[in-house]
Amino acid sequence: MFTGLFVPLVTPFTAADEVASDALEALAHAVLDEGAAGIVALGTTGEPATLTPDERRRVVDICADVCVRRGAQLIIGAGSNSTADSVDAFADLDFRASATLTVVPYYTRPSEDGVVEHFRRLAANSRVPVLVYNVPARTGRALTADTLLRLTEIPNIVGFKQAVGGIDDATVAFMSSVPDDISVLSGDDLYAGPLIGLGASGAILACGNVAARAYVDLIAAWREGQAEHARELHNRLVPLAKALFAEPNPAVIKAVLAAQGRIPTPDVRLPLLPASAAATSTALESCPIPAGTFSAR
């Protein structure tokens, strides 16, 4: 089972537009120091589409080294809207990965039966467990609860990153029937608390780059049945989540990290643009959250 907080790390860049390896390693250690169960390399927040193959390998190697040293779980983002290309990518997955996070095929918008067969082929060809990334806003393909449950029956599929932009009917129905041996991780920072309240085992949250301890405590409060405390933590984190996603991810997150001196630049790569001064200022005002501020009661 995948439980707790997993942080999809940003990929920091130097002023020369190279991967800032030291800053990435330090950020990986920092989120684990604050209680994260693991990290995600090459998630959407890490801008993998704009990294070269060598840069992607470097990011994975740094994250894997940290996770091995710290005894943490490493999830690697892999796969695309091409089944054949995804199978090829899986063949090169780092052996230190605990799982791969693989998005529902995007843009081509296959039928739900096609989605199931896509994941059946990928799971059969993956040497590590597969987590299905369900994010209709990015893929253009919403999945019904029945389809999600069909995916749970495929060997080597061990869980889901559920990021549907809310708690919809399909999510409620899915959570009421999901098998005990399948992990559901919230992928929506704003709705992490409610989904964990419905039974999710944890979350993959970009906001964890900035405030890992706060989200570790939020998840723990829900899972330990501290409902009143969990609601309090959730409500205190709402302004932060809204501020960090006011502009396309991860621009504002990187601007905050750079302002805090944790990464060398706030730079993102086109077609993303740097965060505006207004968005950065609002986010900084929303996140003066020192580690331990939200300690579990």
C-alpha positions as CSV (number, residue, x, y, z in Angstrom):
1,M,0.0,0.0,0.0
2,F,1.1,3.6,-0.7
3,T,0.1,5.7,2.3
4,G,0.9,9.2,3.4
5,L,2.3,12.2,1.4
6,F,4.2,11.8,-1.8
7,V,5.7,15.0,-3.2
8,P,6.0,15.5,-6.9
9,L,9.2,17.5,-7.0
10,V,9.8,20.5,-9.2
11,T,12.8,20.4,-11.4
12,P,14.9,23.4,-10.4
13,F,17.0,25.2,-13.1
14,T,20.1,27.2,-12.9
15,A,20.5,30.7,-14.5
16,A,22.1,28.8,-17.4
17,D,18.9,26.7,-17.9
18,E,20.5,23.5,-16.6
19,V,19.0,21.2,-14.0
20,A,20.1,22.4,-10.6
21,S,21.2,19.0,-9.3
22,D,22.2,20.1,-5.8
23,A,19.0,22.0,-5.3
24,L,16.9,19.1,-6.4
25,E,18.7,16.8,-4.0
26,A,18.3,19.2,-1.1
27,L,14.6,19.6,-1.9
28,A,14.2,15.8,-1.9
29,H,15.8,15.5,1.5
30,A,13.8,18.4,2.9
31,V,10.4,17.0,2.1
32,L,11.4,13.6,3.5
33,D,12.7,15.4,6.6
34,E,9.3,16.9,7.0
35,G,7.6,13.5,7.0
36,A,6.8,12.7,3.4
37,A,6.6,9.0,2.7
38,G,8.2,9.3,-0.7
39,I,8.7,11.5,-3.7
40,V,7.5,11.5,-7.3
41,A,10.1,12.1,-10.0
42,L,9.0,13.4,-13.4
43,G,5.4,14.1,-12.4
44,T,3.7,17.0,-14.1
45,T,5.1,19.4,-11.5
46,G,8.6,18.4,-12.6
47,E,8.0,19.6,-16.2
48,P,9.2,16.3,-17.8
49,A,7.8,17.2,-21.3
50,T,10.4,20.0,-21.5
51,L,13.4,17.9,-20.2
52,T,15.9,16.2,-22.5
53,P,16.3,12.4,-22.1
54,D,19.6,13.0,-20.3
55,E,18.0,15.5,-17.9
56,R,15.1,13.1,-17.2
57,R,17.7,10.4,-16.3
58,R,19.6,12.8,-14.1
59,V,16.4,13.8,-12.2
60,V,15.5,10.1,-11.6
61,D,19.0,9.2,-10.5
62,I,19.1,12.0,-8.0
63,C,15.7,11.2,-6.6
64,A,16.4,7.5,-6.5
65,D,19.7,7.9,-4.6
66,V,17.9,10.0,-2.0
67,C,15.1,7.5,-1.6
68,V,17.5,4.6,-1.2
69,R,19.5,6.4,1.4
70,R,16.4,7.5,3.3
71,G,14.4,4.3,3.0
72,A,11.6,6.2,1.2
73,Q,9.4,5.2,-1.8
74,L,10.1,6.5,-5.2
75,I,7.4,6.9,-7.8
76,I,8.5,7.7,-11.4
77,G,6.2,9.3,-13.9
78,A,6.3,7.5,-17.3
79,G,4.2,6.7,-20.3
80,S,2.2,8.7,-22.8
81,N,-0.9,8.5,-25.0
82,S,0.9,5.9,-27.1
83,T,0.6,2.4,-25.8
84,A,3.7,1.1,-27.7
85,D,5.8,4.0,-26.7
86,S,4.8,3.6,-23.1
87,V,5.8,0.0,-23.1
88,D,9.2,1.0,-24.5
89,A,9.5,3.7,-21.7
90,F,8.7,1.1,-19.1
91,A,11.6,-1.0,-20.2
92,D,14.0,1.7,-19.2
93,L,12.4,2.4,-15.8
94,D,15.0,2.7,-13.0
95,F,15.0,-0.5,-10.9
96,R,14.9,1.5,-7.7
97,A,11.4,2.7,-8.4
98,S,8.6,1.6,-6.1
99,A,6.0,2.2,-8.8
100,T,5.4,4.1,-12.0
101,L,2.7,6.8,-12.3
102,T,1.1,6.6,-15.7
103,V,-1.5,9.0,-17.0
104,V,-4.7,8.0,-18.7
105,P,-4.1,8.4,-22.5
106,Y,-4.6,12.1,-23.4
107,Y,-5.6,14.0,-26.5
108,T,-6.6,11.0,-28.6
109,R,-9.4,10.4,-26.1
110,P,-9.8,6.6,-26.5
111,S,-13.0,4.8,-25.3
112,E,-13.1,3.6,-21.8
113,D,-12.6,0.1,-23.1
114,G,-9.5,1.4,-24.9
115,V,-8.2,2.9,-21.7
116,V,-8.6,-0.5,-19.9
117,E,-6.7,-2.3,-22.7
118,H,-4.0,0.3,-22.7
119,F,-3.4,-0.2,-19.0
120,R,-3.7,-4.0,-19.3
121,R,-0.8,-3.9,-21.8
122,L,1.3,-1.5,-19.7
123,A,0.8,-3.4,-16.5
124,A,1.8,-6.7,-18.1
125,N,5.0,-5.1,-19.4
126,S,6.0,-3.1,-16.3
127,R,8.7,-4.5,-13.9
128,V,7.3,-2.2,-11.2
129,P,3.8,-1.7,-9.9
130,V,1.6,0.7,-11.8
131,L,-0.4,3.7,-10.4
132,V,-3.1,5.0,-12.8
133,Y,-3.2,8.8,-13.0
134,N,-6.8,9.8,-13.5
135,V,-6.9,13.6,-14.4
136,P,-9.7,14.4,-16.8
137,A,-8.9,18.1,-17.0
138,R,-5.5,17.2,-18.7
139,T,-6.6,14.1,-20.6
140,G,-10.0,14.9,-21.9
141,R,-11.2,11.5,-20.9
142,A,-13.4,11.1,-17.7
143,L,-13.6,7.6,-16.3
144,T,-16.7,6.1,-14.7
145,A,-16.6,4.2,-11.4
146,D,-17.2,1.0,-13.3
147,T,-14.1,1.6,-15.5
148,L,-12.0,2.5,-12.4
149,L,-13.0,-0.7,-10.7
150,R,-12.2,-2.7,-13.9
151,L,-8.7,-1.3,-13.7
152,T,-8.3,-2.5,-10.1
153,E,-8.7,-6.1,-11.4
154,I,-5.7,-5.9,-13.7
155,P,-2.6,-7.6,-12.1
156,N,0.2,-5.2,-11.3
157,I,-2.1,-2.2,-11.0
158,V,-1.8,-1.2,-7.4
159,G,-3.4,2.2,-7.1
160,F,-4.6,5.5,-8.5
161,K,-3.8,9.1,-8.4
162,Q,-7.3,10.5,-8.4
163,A,-7.4,14.1,-9.6
164,V,-10.8,14.9,-11.0
165,G,-11.0,18.5,-9.7
166,G,-13.5,17.7,-7.0
167,I,-15.4,14.9,-5.3
168,D,-17.8,13.8,-8.1
169,D,-20.3,11.0,-8.3
170,A,-17.8,8.6,-10.0
171,T,-15.3,9.2,-7.2
172,V,-17.8,8.6,-4.4
173,A,-19.0,5.4,-6.1
174,F,-15.4,4.2,-6.7
175,M,-14.4,4.9,-3.2
176,S,-17.3,2.9,-1.8
177,S,-16.2,-0.2,-3.7
178,V,-12.4,0.0,-4.1
179,P,-10.7,-3.2,-3.0
180,D,-8.7,-3.0,0.2
181,D,-5.4,-3.8,-1.5
182,I,-5.6,-0.9,-3.9
183,S,-4.2,2.5,-2.9
184,V,-6.1,5.7,-3.8
185,L,-4.0,8.8,-3.6
186,S,-5.5,12.3,-3.9
187,G,-4.0,14.3,-6.7
188,D,-6.0,17.5,-6.0
189,D,-4.4,19.6,-3.3
190,L,-7.6,21.4,-2.5
191,Y,-9.6,18.2,-2.1
192,A,-7.0,16.0,-0.4
193,G,-8.8,16.1,3.0
194,P,-12.2,15.2,1.7
195,L,-10.9,12.3,-0.4
196,I,-8.9,10.9,2.5
197,G,-12.1,11.2,4.5
198,L,-13.7,8.9,2.0
199,G,-10.9,6.4,2.4
200,A,-8.0,7.4,0.3
201,S,-4.7,6.2,1.8
202,G,-2.7,9.4,1.1
203,A,-2.0,12.0,-1.5
204,I,0.4,13.2,-4.3
205,L,0.4,16.9,-3.8
206,A,2.5,19.6,-5.5
207,C,1.9,21.9,-2.6
208,G,4.2,19.6,-0.6
209,N,7.2,21.2,-2.3
210,V,6.4,24.3,-0.2
211,A,4.7,22.9,2.9
212,A,5.3,19.2,3.2
213,R,4.9,19.0,7.0
214,A,1.5,20.7,6.9
215,Y,0.1,18.2,4.4
216,V,1.7,15.2,6.3
217,D,-0.1,16.4,9.4
218,L,-3.4,16.9,7.4
219,I,-3.2,13.3,6.0
220,A,-2.4,11.9,9.4
221,A,-5.2,13.7,11.1
222,W,-7.8,12.3,8.7
223,R,-6.4,8.8,8.8
224,E,-6.2,8.8,12.6
225,G,-9.9,9.8,12.9
226,Q,-9.1,13.3,14.2
227,A,-12.0,14.8,12.1
228,E,-12.2,18.2,13.9
229,H,-8.5,18.7,13.8
230,A,-8.3,17.6,10.2
231,R,-11.0,20.1,9.1
232,E,-9.1,22.8,10.9
233,L,-5.9,21.9,9.1
234,H,-7.7,21.7,5.8
235,N,-9.3,25.1,6.2
236,R,-6.0,26.7,7.1
237,L,-4.4,25.2,3.9
238,V,-7.1,26.3,1.5
239,P,-5.5,29.8,0.8
240,L,-2.1,28.2,0.2
241,A,-3.5,25.7,-2.3
242,K,-5.4,28.4,-4.1
243,A,-2.5,30.7,-4.2
244,L,0.0,28.1,-5.5
245,F,-2.3,27.1,-8.3
246,A,-3.4,30.6,-9.3
247,E,-1.3,30.2,-12.4
248,P,-0.2,27.1,-14.3
249,N,1.7,24.6,-12.2
250,P,4.6,24.7,-11.2
251,A,5.3,28.4,-11.9
252,V,4.1,29.8,-8.6
253,I,5.5,27.0,-6.6
254,K,9.0,27.6,-8.1
255,A,8.7,31.3,-7.6
256,V,8.0,30.7,-3.9
257,L,10.9,28.2,-3.5
258,A,13.2,30.7,-5.3
259,A,12.1,33.5,-3.0
260,Q,12.8,31.4,0.0
261,G,16.3,30.6,-1.3
262,R,15.6,26.9,-1.7
263,I,16.1,26.7,-5.5
264,P,18.4,29.0,-7.5
265,T,15.8,30.5,-10.0
266,P,12.1,30.5,-10.4
267,D,12.5,29.6,-14.1
268,V,10.1,27.3,-16.0
269,R,10.4,26.3,-19.6
270,L,8.2,27.3,-22.4
271,P,5.3,27.0,-23.1
272,L,5.0,27.8,-19.4
273,L,5.7,31.4,-18.3
274,P,7.2,32.6,-15.0
275,A,4.7,33.4,-12.2
276,S,3.6,37.0,-12.0
277,A,4.7,39.2,-9.2
278,A,1.2,39.5,-7.9
279,A,0.7,35.7,-7.8
280,T,4.1,35.2,-6.1
281,S,3.4,37.8,-3.5
282,T,0.0,36.3,-2.6
283,A,1.5,32.8,-2.4
284,L,4.3,34.0,-0.1
285,E,1.8,35.7,2.2
286,S,-0.2,32.5,2.3
287,C,2.6,30.1,3.2
288,P,4.7,31.3,6.2
289,I,4.3,27.8,7.5
290,P,7.4,26.6,9.4
291,A,7.9,22.9,9.7
292,G,6.0,21.6,12.7
293,T,3.5,24.4,12.8
294,F,0.6,21.9,12.2
295,S,1.9,19.2,14.5
296,A,-0.6,16.4,15.0
297,R,-2.4,16.5,18.3
